[in-house]
Amino acid sequence: MERYNPLSAADTLEDRKQQALHQCEHLIKDFAKRADRHKVRYKRLQVISITLAVCTTILAALSASQVLGPLDWVVPMVSGLATLATTLLSQTNSQKMWVESRNISQQLQTHLFLYLQYSGEYANVPDDSERLQLFSQRLMEVWSQGQESWSQQASSRQ
């Protein structure tokens, strides 16, 4: 995990611009990592759930045909694990967090592109200083939205 390095006050417009661009890149990478982490977690739980469900079916068939003999206890154990994995899949919100983190990262990328191209809402701002202020404000709005979404998801899991 990357350590937080507080930003210091910048004297020149160019320094402030570099800070804003650096912060934007940092946020894009952070939300992209979050998305990847949640995607991997979701995919793992999905594969485990499906695999255990299939194993339960196979083991139940083997148990019914008396092939397992004294190992019949494996069927309820694997069935319980399948139920646990399926429950975790539905309760962890990993898929939703994956999609939301990816969306936040894309919103940040969009603002960065529009700012650098003097397009969209940045096109009608005549002064570079005001454009930078608007860009910084939009970054913080998107970041706050992402953090709010994360905290709502985290509190809804309890």
Summary of the structure (lengths in Angstrom):
residues: 158
radius of gyration: 24.2
end to end distance: 24.4
largest distance: 81.1
contacts: 400
relative contact order: 0.12
helix: 82%
strand: 0%
